[in-house]
Amino acid sequence: MADGWRNKALAEIQGIRPHWVQKHGWAPRVEQGDEHLGLHINFTQRSGRKYLLRLRYEKDFETAGRREAFVNPDAPDREGLEFWPDGDAFKKSENPPKICLEGVYGFHSGLHRDRDGRAAKLNKLLMEIQKCLNR
């Protein structure tokens, strides 16, 4: 089953809590590439500023985490530091920038080698990001 990882990723994405999607206006969208799945989630900060998070699932997502990037909400193919929020969880000074929350590639790869945060549930990760933006 060569694409078993893809089925697992899609199942995880389909498990995003509808209540939170509606409450926070996340509007999840999936893009399918040859070697990845991309999940795009809308976030709105209390100030009203909008962000678009792209979580990229690759065949190693269960062991490496989801690859994270904030991208241009109006042109999702453009990414860069100008699209990243400020805050302690968002390590914009890193290269590449990272989210310091369990469940993404950046958390495990360099910041918390003593903890294995790769298996964090997607719903928990999304709520943690929303909380960070609401501070």
Secondary structure, DSSP 8 states (H G I E B T S, - for coil): -TTHHHHHHHHHHHTS-HHHHHHHT---EEEE-SS-EEEEEEEE-TTS-EEEEEEEE-TTHHHH-BEEEEE-SS-TT-B-GGGS--STTEETTSSS-EE-STTBHHIIIII-TTS--TT--HHHHHHHHHHHHH-
